[in-house]
Amino acid sequence: MVLIRKVGLQMGKILRKCVACGRYTMIHLECPECGGKTVNPHPAKFSLTDKYGKYRRQLKKMEKK
């Protein structure tokens, strides 16, 4: 079982979601149920001066096609 270091983490940053099964876990980099990779389920912070927003929107359009 792989854990993220607890030092300096905020409470909202420890929630993780498994990519494979969709199950939520706390702190684990691997899902305790299926062993899949976990990611941060929270969206990125919004910024009006988003330098990469143009590229993200282009990528999103290309994925829809």
Helices and strands as residue ranges (DSSP letters): G 11-13, E 15-18, E 24-26, E 38-39, H 53-64
